[in-house]
Amino acid sequence: MQELATCHWFCQLCDTKLGKIIPTIVRLSDRVTEVDKKVSSVEKEISVCCDKVEKVTENVNKRVSDADSHVVKIERDINVMTGHITKMKEDMTITAKDFTEKFTQLEVRLQKYTSEMDKQIEKLKAQEDKEFREMPSRCQLAY
């Protein structure tokens, strides 16, 4: 139809002008067809890319969800460990206080026993000194 120079049902002037327009319309039609093919090809590529993007997005979302669950588990574990450590500190503080109190009580008892033993030792020394001083007189009585 591009070679069509005349259209026989118009007057000669219109026929000549139309003979110039028809090839242009045919070329435009061919270009529109070519553009439609390219658009169709691009749409297919975009569809494939969208599918890939959806898969990657799903994969990323799954990994983020897994990471979030791991973070939550780690936070729970940290809270539990913090609780255990706090309890251990409290127990150690109580144990240290108990130990200090018992040690103080033992020191008091030790001082009491030491004092009593010192008194007993002094009594025994005094008694031995007395007996030692009396010994010569006893020995003389025996002869």
C-alpha positions as CSV (number, residue, x, y, z in Angstrom):
1,M,0.0,0.0,0.0
2,Q,3.1,2.2,0.3
3,E,3.4,2.4,-3.4
4,L,-0.1,3.5,-3.9
5,A,0.2,6.9,-5.4
6,T,-3.5,7.6,-6.1
7,C,-6.9,6.7,-4.7
8,H,-9.3,6.7,-7.6
9,W,-12.5,7.8,-5.8
10,F,-11.1,11.3,-4.9
11,C,-10.6,14.3,-7.1
12,Q,-7.1,14.6,-8.6
13,L,-5.8,17.3,-6.1
14,C,-7.1,15.3,-3.1
15,D,-5.9,12.1,-4.7
16,T,-2.4,13.5,-5.0
17,K,-2.3,14.7,-1.4
18,L,-3.8,11.4,-0.2
19,G,-1.2,9.6,-2.2
20,K,1.4,11.3,0.0
21,I,-0.5,10.7,3.3
22,I,-1.2,6.9,2.8
23,P,2.5,5.8,2.7
24,T,3.1,7.9,5.9
25,I,0.2,6.2,7.6
26,V,1.4,2.8,6.5
27,R,4.9,3.6,7.9
28,L,3.3,4.8,11.2
29,S,1.3,1.6,11.3
30,D,4.5,-0.4,10.8
31,R,6.3,1.5,13.5
32,V,3.3,1.1,15.9
33,T,3.4,-2.7,15.3
34,E,7.2,-2.7,15.9
35,V,6.7,-0.6,19.1
36,D,4.0,-3.0,20.2
37,K,6.3,-6.0,19.7
38,K,9.0,-4.2,21.7
39,V,6.5,-3.3,24.5
40,S,5.3,-6.9,24.6
41,S,8.9,-8.1,24.9
42,V,9.7,-5.5,27.6
43,E,6.5,-6.5,29.5
44,K,7.6,-10.2,29.4
45,E,11.1,-9.2,30.7
46,I,9.5,-7.0,33.4
47,S,7.2,-9.9,34.4
48,V,10.2,-12.2,34.7
49,C,12.1,-9.6,36.7
50,C,9.0,-9.0,38.9
51,D,8.9,-12.8,39.6
52,K,12.6,-12.8,40.5
53,V,12.1,-9.7,42.7
54,E,9.2,-11.4,44.5
55,K,11.2,-14.5,45.1
56,V,14.2,-12.4,46.4
57,T,11.8,-10.4,48.6
58,E,10.2,-13.5,50.0
59,N,13.7,-14.9,50.7
60,V,14.8,-11.7,52.3
61,N,11.6,-11.5,54.4
62,K,12.1,-15.1,55.5
63,R,15.7,-14.4,56.5
64,V,14.6,-11.3,58.3
65,S,11.9,-13.2,60.1
66,D,14.5,-16.0,61.0
67,A,16.9,-13.3,62.2
68,D,14.2,-11.6,64.3
69,S,13.2,-14.9,65.9
70,H,16.9,-15.6,66.7
71,V,17.3,-12.1,68.2
72,V,14.2,-12.7,70.3
73,K,15.5,-16.0,71.5
74,I,18.9,-14.4,72.3
75,E,17.2,-11.6,74.2
76,R,15.2,-14.2,76.2
77,D,18.4,-16.1,76.9
78,I,20.2,-12.9,77.9
79,N,17.3,-12.0,80.3
80,V,17.4,-15.4,81.8
81,M,21.2,-15.3,82.2
82,T,21.0,-11.8,83.7
83,G,18.4,-13.1,86.2
84,H,20.7,-16.0,87.1
85,I,23.7,-13.6,87.5
86,T,21.6,-11.3,89.7
87,K,20.5,-14.2,91.8
88,M,24.0,-15.5,92.1
89,K,25.2,-12.0,93.2
90,E,22.5,-11.8,95.8
91,D,23.3,-15.3,97.0
92,M,27.0,-14.4,97.2
93,T,26.2,-11.2,99.1
94,I,24.0,-13.1,101.5
95,T,26.7,-15.9,101.8
96,A,29.4,-13.2,102.4
97,K,27.3,-11.6,105.1
98,D,26.6,-14.9,106.7
99,F,30.2,-15.8,106.5
100,T,31.2,-12.5,108.1
101,E,28.7,-12.9,110.9
102,K,29.8,-16.5,111.6
103,F,33.4,-15.5,111.4
104,T,32.8,-12.7,113.9
105,Q,30.9,-15.1,116.2
106,L,33.8,-17.6,115.9
107,E,36.3,-14.8,116.7
108,V,34.3,-13.8,119.8
109,R,34.1,-17.4,120.9
110,L,37.8,-17.9,120.2
111,Q,38.6,-14.8,122.3
112,K,36.4,-16.1,125.1
113,Y,38.0,-19.6,125.0
114,T,41.5,-18.0,124.8
115,S,40.7,-15.8,127.8
116,E,39.4,-18.8,129.7
117,M,42.4,-20.9,128.7
118,D,44.7,-18.1,129.7
119,K,43.0,-18.0,133.1
120,Q,43.3,-21.8,133.4
121,I,46.9,-21.7,132.4
122,E,47.6,-18.9,135.0
123,K,45.8,-21.0,137.6
124,L,47.8,-24.1,136.7
125,K,51.1,-22.1,136.7
126,A,50.2,-20.7,140.1
127,Q,49.4,-24.1,141.4
128,E,52.6,-25.6,139.9
129,D,54.6,-22.7,141.4
130,K,53.0,-23.3,144.8
131,E,53.6,-27.0,144.5
132,F,57.2,-26.4,143.3
133,R,57.8,-24.0,146.3
134,E,56.3,-26.5,148.7
135,M,58.3,-29.4,147.2
136,P,61.5,-28.8,149.2
137,S,59.5,-28.8,152.4
138,R,57.8,-32.0,151.4
139,C,61.0,-33.6,150.5
140,Q,62.5,-32.8,153.9
141,L,59.5,-34.3,155.6
142,A,59.9,-37.5,153.8
143,Y,63.5,-38.0,155.0
